[in-house]
Amino acid sequence: MPNIKSAKKRVLVSKERTEANKAAKSALRTAVKKARAEGADAETIKAASIAADKAAGKGLIHKNKAARLKSQLAKKANA
C-alpha cells in the first residue's frame, strides 16, 4: 500500500474504474449473447448495437470491434 496521499487515491480510483469497466464490458457481452440467441427480436439486436457503440465511445472496446459486432448482428437480423 502506498504512503503518499495521491498514490493512495490513485489506487482507490483505479480499483473503482476497473470494477465499473468490468461491469460495463460484462453488460455488453450479455447484450450480444441475447442478440445472438435463437429467436432474438429486432429490438434486442438494436439494443446490442447501441451497447457496442457506447462501449466503443467509452474506450472499453476498439471502434473496429464495435463495427464488426454491429455488422455481424445486422447480418443475422437480415438472414
MOJO-V66192 format. One record per residue. N is the residue number from 1. RES is the residue in one letter. PHI is phi in whole degrees, 0 to 359 (NA if undefined). PSI is psi in degrees with one decimal (NA if undefined). D_LAST is the distance of its C-alpha to the last C-alpha in Angstrom with 1 decimal. Layout:
n;res;phi;psi;d_last
N;RES;PHI;PSI;D_LAST
N;RES;PHI;PSI;D_LAST
//
This chain:
n;res;phi;psi;d_last
1;M;NA;134.0;54.4
2;P;290;158.3;55.4
3;N;261;-31.0;58.7
4;I;284;139.2;58.1
5;K;302;-45.1;56.8
6;S;294;-35.2;54.0
7;A;291;-37.3;52.8
8;K;298;-43.3;52.7
9;K;296;-41.8;50.6
10;R;301;-40.6;48.2
11;V;299;-46.6;47.7
12;L;294;-46.3;47.0
13;V;295;-40.8;44.7
14;S;299;-42.3;42.8
15;K;297;-43.8;42.3
16;E;298;-45.0;41.1
17;R;294;-37.0;38.6
18;T;298;-44.5;37.4
19;E;297;-43.8;36.8
20;A;297;-42.6;34.9
21;N;295;-40.5;32.7
22;K;300;-45.4;32.0
23;A;296;-43.4;31.1
24;A;294;-40.9;28.8
25;K;293;-37.9;27.0
26;S;295;-41.5;26.7
27;A;297;-39.3;25.2
28;L;297;-46.5;22.6
29;R;299;-40.3;21.7
30;T;296;-43.9;21.7
31;A;298;-42.4;19.3
32;V;292;-39.6;16.8
33;K;298;-43.3;17.3
34;K;296;-39.2;16.7
35;A;292;-32.8;13.5
36;R;277;-12.4;12.2
37;A;292;157.3;13.7
38;E;298;137.8;12.4
39;G;77;18.6;12.2
40;A;288;134.0;12.2
41;D;271;174.6;12.4
42;A;297;-34.7;11.9
43;E;296;-41.1;15.6
44;T;295;-40.8;15.4
45;I;293;-40.5;12.8
46;K;296;-41.5;15.1
47;A;297;-38.9;18.1
48;A;293;-38.3;17.1
49;S;296;-42.2;16.6
50;I;296;-42.1;20.0
51;A;298;-38.1;21.5
52;A;295;-42.5;20.5
53;D;297;-42.9;22.2
54;K;296;-41.9;25.2
55;A;296;-39.9;25.6
56;A;293;-38.7;25.6
57;G;296;-33.5;28.1
58;K;272;-4.6;30.4
59;G;84;14.5;30.2
60;L;285;-36.8;28.8
61;I;229;159.4;26.1
62;H;289;149.3;26.0
63;K;298;-31.5;24.4
64;N;291;-33.9;22.4
65;K;294;-40.9;21.1
66;A;298;-43.1;20.0
67;A;296;-41.5;18.2
68;R;296;-43.5;16.5
69;L;300;-46.6;15.5
70;K;297;-38.3;14.2
71;S;296;-44.4;12.2
72;Q;297;-41.8;10.7
73;L;292;-39.5;9.9
74;A;295;-39.3;8.5
75;K;299;-42.4;6.2
76;K;294;-40.2;5.2
77;A;295;-36.1;5.6
78;N;276;-11.2;3.8
79;A;284;NA;0.0
//
